[in-house]
Amino acid sequence: MEEFQKKSEDPHLWDDPKQAQQLMKSLSDLRDEINLWTSLERRISDTLELSSMEDPTLNDELELETRKIKQELERLSLSTLLGGKYDRGNALLTINTGEGGTDAQDWAGMLERMYLRWCERKGYQTEILDQTEGEEAGIKTVSIAVSGNYAYGYLRAEKGVHRLVRLSPYDSAHRRHTSFAQVEVLPEAAQEDPLVVINPDEVKIDIYKSSGAGGQNVQKNATAIRLTHLPTGIVVTCQNERSQMQNRENAMRVLRSRLLDLAQIAQDKNLSDLRGIYQKAEWGSQIRSYVLHPYQMVKDHRTEYEVGNSMSVLDGELDGFIEAYLKFNK
């Protein structure tokens, strides 16, 4: 922080506004992080001082404060596992339907609700950039921008195939069905990120009328945007906004993040070897199973962490799974 503070006092700092803004944001983030630790250190010192008085009337108050300190320490300690270059930043979360027909589309919709509830609990801001609804229920795909400190750091634990086992409400015989959905998590790329350089001549833009679940929801004007990045073949669509310009901006946000992800992979592998990294949403590829019948359980197959109350997890209680993954991955 002291190093950044000295740089911020440079009279020529604002000659480059983008670099200056990035420096000031880094300085602010570091100051906030340090303040959290020094505040906790002060609370521990005050609690130890009170406990040394050996006053029995303070016991209840001291026990409560000690529990709160332990919880805060666990939370801050977890943040030390988030040291990746993009962990502190925003995330783009995409859910795609896998095998399972209507049940899988309904499952993708359930996952969307689960993540939105988790984001609400964490105080993160969410924005649906693009969504395609299912024919009978749920969704086929949805892209959500998640904004807040460490949004990507936490959500990267969710990347992979998620499996649901339940009695199908869409089966007349009410048999047990297995459904799959693919969750993709990308760091949101900043416009000035040197790893992502987009040549406008290499992006094909198609404009078309957006579609919806019913005729009343279909736009009469052509506002939906499809971007095709010609060198990589990446295709991004956005149709949620009524404004063509807004859809185009959102599509560019997603394209930048996909190219950033590709660039990170390319640092370790040749681009010619990138095919096949996408894991199909089907049997044997799941990272986590959600069982609603014949018993209730959610189990992460990477960490072996499991919870017996499936409904609480589907209501956004994901912290246990995320913490287990971060510790396991470290």
Secondary structure, DSSP 8 states (H G I E B T S, - for coil): -HHHHHHHT-TTGGGSHHHHHHHHHHHHHHHHHHHHHHHHHHHHHHHHHHHTT--GGGHHHHHHHHHHHHHHHHHHHHHTT--STTTTS-EEEEEEE-SSHHHHHHHHHHHHHHHHHHHHHHT-EEEEEEEEE-SSSSEEEEEEEEESTTHHHHHGGG-EEEEEEEE-TT-TT--EEEEEEEEEEEE---TT-TT----GGGEEEEEE----SSGGGS-SS--EEEEEETTTTEEEEE-SSS-HHHHHHHHHHHHHHHHHHHHHHHTTS-GGG-TT-S--SSTT-EEEEEE-SSS-EEEETTT--EES-HHHHHTT--HHHHHHHHHHH-
